[in-house]
Each structure stands twice: as C-alpha cells, then as structure tokens.
Amino acid sequence: MILNCIAVDDEPLALGLVCSFIEQTPFLHLAGSFSSGVTALSMIHEQEIDLIFLDIQMPDLTGIQLARILDRQPGSHGPRVIFTTAFNNFALEGYKVDALDYLLKPFDYEEFLIAANKGRAYAELVKPAQQPMIQNNGLEEEYIFLKVEYHLVRVAIKDILYIEGLKDYVKVYLENTDKPILTLTSLKTLEQKLSPKTFMRVHRSYIVSLEKVNSVTKNSLNIGSLSITIGEQYKDAFNTYLSRWM
C-alpha cells in the first residue's frame, strides 16, 4: 500500500528535509509540499491525501488550526496528521486532534520512519486491499467498477492500457476502443485498487499497464503510438522493474 502524503512547513530547510525523507521511503508518495496551511488545505480538498507531515507554528493558519479543521470534516477516514515542530509544548494539543505522532525537530530519518510506519499501520486497518473477482466458467477474472455519470461500468483489468489523471476525473484507456472511460475519481484511488505487479505509476498524471508497454527510451515509454514521459520521482521504481528483464 502506497500512502499519498503532503508536507507543510514555512521553513524551507525543514520542508526540504521532510520531503527528502518522504521520497526515500518506499511506501510513501509525495503528492505536494507547502509553506502555508491555507494552500495545503486547497489540495487536501482536491485530492485523496492519506498522511500530512505538518509543522505547528506557521503564519495565517497554524498546524493545530488546520488539524482541527480536518478533524471536523465528515468521514472517519480522512488524512491523518504527524506533527513536526521545534517546540515540545504542543503534545497535548496534538493529542486533542488525534495526531498519529509528534516529531520534535531536529529529528533523523529513523525517527521519521517510526512515525511513517504508524501511518501505514493505520491505513492498513481502514483501507484493506481491494481485489474484486468474478467467476467466469470456473475461471477467475479481475475487474473494477467505474462510476460513469449515473452508472457503474464493469471494466476488465486485462483490457486497461493506461490511465490518465485530470483535475477531478481520470480517463481509463482500453484496448480495442478509441473512446476512454471518463470517471469521477482520483488517480490515487485507482492506483490503490490495481495490482502493483501489473500496473505502475510512471508520472504524476499516468498509470500504465506494464504488460502493454511496447518499448522504452531513457525518459519515456510507449504504449501503441502514445509516448508517456517517465517522471523523475518514478524513474527509480520503473528502472528497478526493467532490470529484472535485462
């Protein structure tokens, strides 16, 4: 399970450190970094965020205030907070907003990883892996349901070529049709439903079926006539996959 994370801190050095820690942790994905709680809140409303590494003392909107806003929102499985602060007198406030952990600056990667693992443990409890199956003449066939307007459309996993993320929607491109399926969901949500053995995120806007990749260059891959750039933060994982076949 990959957790979608953001980092929020008004100190550039502290923000850069947390971002680097996130990027070197295999089960975390850095969806964004912000120097203001106000700008972070906009992204939290637009995307599915699992974990927030959040500074406390910030102008405009403090980390505690942002956590309170999130705590009051409907739904029991919203983003969880790990506070990062240079002051040790906010532990009680952190407890009141149900923060997962409280990292006291300066902290090292080992301390960061312990806190991140708490986030993963929580996510595994509330978001069990989804592997829907149907029976077809005694054979198992994987599929997903996609909401299209007022219908749920069943899509066979084996037919998916690639998935493109837009602002509020995703486009799912299938074999044997030129018309993609447009569905109201996030790329992250679909990534969690698809097997990492078959699908890989190679760009912040694309997930591809590894079985459908025709060729690869240094910075891109091709599926049919389409060329998709491999994002910098995804290159290591994709190259590791490729190395098994070279």
C-alpha positions as CSV (number, residue, x, y, z in Angstrom):
1,M,0.0,0.0,0.0
2,I,1.3,3.4,-1.0
3,L,0.3,6.4,1.1
4,N,-0.3,9.8,-0.6
5,C,1.5,12.4,1.6
6,I,2.0,16.1,1.7
7,A,4.5,18.1,3.8
8,V,3.6,21.5,5.3
9,D,6.2,23.8,6.8
10,D,7.0,27.5,6.5
11,E,10.7,26.9,7.0
12,P,12.3,25.9,3.6
13,L,15.1,23.8,5.1
14,A,12.7,21.9,7.3
15,L,10.3,21.4,4.5
16,G,13.0,20.1,2.2
17,L,14.2,17.6,4.8
18,V,10.8,16.1,5.3
19,C,10.2,15.9,1.5
20,S,13.5,14.1,1.1
21,F,12.6,11.7,3.9
22,I,9.2,11.0,2.2
23,E,10.8,10.4,-1.2
24,Q,13.3,7.8,0.1
25,T,10.5,5.9,1.9
26,P,9.1,3.2,-0.5
27,F,5.5,3.2,0.9
28,L,5.1,7.0,0.8
29,H,4.3,9.1,-2.2
30,L,5.0,12.9,-2.1
31,A,1.9,14.5,-3.6
32,G,2.9,18.0,-2.7
33,S,4.8,20.4,-0.4
34,F,3.5,23.7,1.0
35,S,4.8,26.6,3.1
36,S,1.3,27.6,4.2
37,G,-1.6,25.7,5.8
38,V,-4.0,27.7,3.7
39,T,-2.6,26.5,0.3
40,A,-2.3,22.9,1.7
41,L,-6.0,22.9,2.6
42,S,-6.9,23.5,-1.1
43,M,-5.0,20.4,-2.2
44,I,-6.5,18.3,0.6
45,H,-9.9,19.2,-0.7
46,E,-9.0,18.3,-4.3
47,Q,-7.1,15.0,-3.8
48,E,-7.2,12.0,-1.6
49,I,-4.4,12.6,0.9
50,D,-3.6,9.9,3.5
51,L,-0.9,11.5,5.6
52,I,0.2,15.0,6.4
53,F,3.6,15.9,7.9
54,L,2.6,19.2,9.5
55,D,4.5,22.0,11.2
56,I,2.7,23.7,14.0
57,Q,3.8,27.3,14.2
58,M,3.0,28.9,10.9
59,P,1.5,32.3,9.9
60,D,-2.1,32.6,8.7
61,L,-3.1,29.1,9.7
62,T,-1.3,27.1,12.4
63,G,-0.8,23.4,12.1
64,I,-3.1,22.9,15.1
65,Q,-5.8,25.0,13.5
66,L,-5.5,23.0,10.2
67,A,-5.7,19.8,12.1
68,R,-8.9,21.0,13.9
69,I,-10.5,21.8,10.5
70,L,-9.7,18.4,9.2
71,D,-11.0,16.8,12.4
72,R,-14.3,18.4,12.0
73,Q,-14.9,17.3,8.4
74,P,-17.3,14.5,7.7
75,G,-16.0,11.0,7.2
76,S,-13.9,8.9,9.5
77,H,-11.0,8.1,7.2
78,G,-9.7,11.5,6.2
79,P,-6.0,12.4,6.2
80,R,-4.0,11.7,9.4
81,V,-1.5,14.1,10.8
82,I,2.0,13.7,12.0
83,F,3.2,17.0,13.6
84,T,6.7,18.2,13.1
85,T,7.7,21.0,15.4
86,A,10.7,22.6,17.2
87,F,8.7,23.0,20.4
88,N,7.7,20.3,22.9
89,N,4.7,22.2,24.5
90,F,2.1,21.2,21.9
91,A,1.9,17.5,22.7
92,L,-1.5,17.9,24.5
93,E,-2.9,19.9,21.6
94,G,-1.7,17.1,19.3
95,Y,-3.5,14.5,21.4
96,K,-6.7,16.5,21.2
97,V,-6.8,16.5,17.4
98,D,-5.9,12.8,17.3
99,A,-2.5,13.2,15.7
100,L,-0.7,10.0,14.9
101,D,2.7,11.2,16.1
102,Y,4.7,14.2,17.2
103,L,8.2,14.6,15.8
104,L,10.4,17.1,17.7
105,K,12.9,18.9,15.5
106,P,15.6,18.2,14.7
107,F,14.7,14.6,14.0
108,D,16.5,12.0,11.9
109,Y,15.3,9.5,9.3
110,E,14.9,6.7,11.9
111,E,12.5,8.8,14.0
112,F,10.7,9.8,10.8
113,L,10.3,6.2,9.7
114,I,8.9,5.1,13.0
115,A,6.2,7.8,12.7
116,A,5.5,7.0,9.0
117,N,5.0,3.3,9.9
118,K,2.3,4.4,12.3
119,G,0.6,6.0,9.3
120,R,0.9,2.8,7.3
121,A,-0.4,0.6,10.1
122,Y,-3.5,2.9,10.4
123,A,-4.1,2.9,6.6
124,E,-3.9,-0.9,6.5
125,L,-6.6,-1.1,9.2
126,V,-9.1,1.3,7.5
127,K,-8.2,0.6,3.8
128,P,-7.9,-3.1,3.3
129,A,-6.6,-4.2,-0.1
130,Q,-9.3,-4.5,-2.7
131,Q,-9.0,-7.3,-5.2
132,P,-12.5,-7.8,-6.6
133,M,-13.1,-11.0,-8.5
134,I,-15.8,-12.6,-10.6
135,Q,-16.3,-16.2,-11.7
136,N,-16.5,-16.9,-15.4
137,N,-17.0,-20.7,-16.2
138,G,-14.9,-21.5,-13.1
139,L,-12.1,-19.1,-14.1
140,E,-11.3,-16.0,-12.1
141,E,-11.3,-12.7,-13.9
142,E,-10.3,-9.5,-12.2
143,Y,-12.3,-6.3,-12.8
144,I,-13.1,-3.0,-11.3
145,F,-16.3,-0.9,-11.3
146,L,-16.0,2.7,-12.6
147,K,-18.7,5.3,-12.0
148,V,-19.7,6.9,-15.3
149,E,-22.4,9.5,-14.9
150,Y,-25.2,7.6,-13.2
151,H,-24.0,4.1,-13.9
152,L,-21.4,1.7,-12.6
153,V,-19.4,0.2,-15.5
154,R,-17.5,-3.0,-15.1
155,V,-14.1,-2.9,-16.7
156,A,-11.8,-6.0,-17.0
157,I,-8.3,-5.3,-15.7
158,K,-6.7,-7.1,-18.6
159,D,-8.3,-4.5,-21.1
160,I,-6.7,-1.4,-19.5
161,L,-3.9,0.2,-21.4
162,Y,-3.2,3.2,-19.3
163,I,-4.9,5.7,-17.0
164,E,-4.6,9.5,-17.3
165,G,-5.3,11.7,-14.3
166,L,-7.1,15.0,-14.8
167,K,-8.1,17.6,-12.1
168,D,-11.2,16.0,-10.8
169,Y,-11.5,13.0,-13.2
170,V,-9.5,10.2,-14.7
171,K,-9.6,8.8,-18.2
172,V,-9.2,5.0,-18.5
173,Y,-8.0,3.9,-21.9
174,L,-8.9,0.4,-23.1
175,E,-7.8,-2.0,-25.8
176,N,-10.0,-2.2,-28.9
177,T,-11.6,1.2,-28.4
178,D,-10.6,4.8,-29.1
179,K,-13.0,6.2,-26.6
180,P,-11.7,6.3,-23.0
181,I,-13.9,5.9,-20.0
182,L,-14.2,9.2,-18.0
183,T,-14.9,8.6,-14.3
184,L,-15.1,10.9,-11.3
185,T,-12.3,9.6,-9.0
186,S,-8.7,10.3,-8.3
187,L,-5.6,8.6,-9.8
188,K,-4.5,7.7,-6.3
189,T,-7.8,5.8,-5.6
190,L,-7.4,3.7,-8.8
191,E,-3.7,3.1,-8.0
192,Q,-4.7,1.5,-4.7
193,K,-7.2,-0.8,-6.4
194,L,-4.8,-2.1,-9.1
195,S,-2.1,-4.7,-8.5
196,P,1.4,-3.2,-8.4
197,K,2.6,-6.3,-10.2
198,T,0.7,-5.3,-13.3
199,F,0.3,-1.5,-13.1
200,M,2.8,1.2,-12.2
201,R,2.6,5.0,-11.8
202,V,5.2,6.5,-14.0
203,H,4.2,10.1,-13.9
204,R,2.0,12.2,-11.6
205,S,-0.7,12.1,-14.3
206,Y,-0.3,8.5,-15.6
207,I,-0.6,4.9,-14.5
208,V,0.4,2.3,-17.1
209,S,-0.3,-1.4,-17.6
210,L,3.2,-2.9,-17.6
211,E,2.0,-5.7,-19.9
212,K,1.0,-3.2,-22.6
213,V,4.4,-1.3,-22.8
214,N,5.8,-1.8,-26.3
215,S,9.2,0.0,-25.9
216,V,11.2,2.2,-23.6
217,T,13.6,5.0,-24.0
218,K,15.8,6.8,-21.4
219,N,13.0,9.1,-20.4
220,S,9.8,7.7,-21.8
221,L,7.8,4.6,-22.6
222,N,5.5,3.8,-25.5
223,I,2.1,2.1,-25.5
224,G,1.0,1.8,-29.0
225,S,1.5,5.1,-30.7
226,L,1.5,7.0,-27.4
227,S,4.7,8.2,-25.7
228,I,4.5,8.8,-22.0
229,T,7.3,10.7,-20.2
230,I,8.6,8.9,-17.0
231,G,8.6,11.4,-14.1
232,E,11.8,11.9,-12.2
233,Q,10.4,10.6,-8.9
234,Y,9.1,7.4,-10.6
235,K,12.3,6.6,-12.6
236,D,14.0,4.5,-9.9
237,A,11.0,2.2,-9.4
238,F,10.5,1.8,-13.2
239,N,14.2,1.1,-13.8
240,T,14.1,-1.5,-11.0
241,Y,11.2,-3.2,-12.7
242,L,13.1,-3.1,-16.1
243,S,16.3,-4.5,-14.5
244,R,14.6,-7.9,-14.0
245,W,14.3,-8.3,-17.7
246,M,17.8,-7.1,-18.8
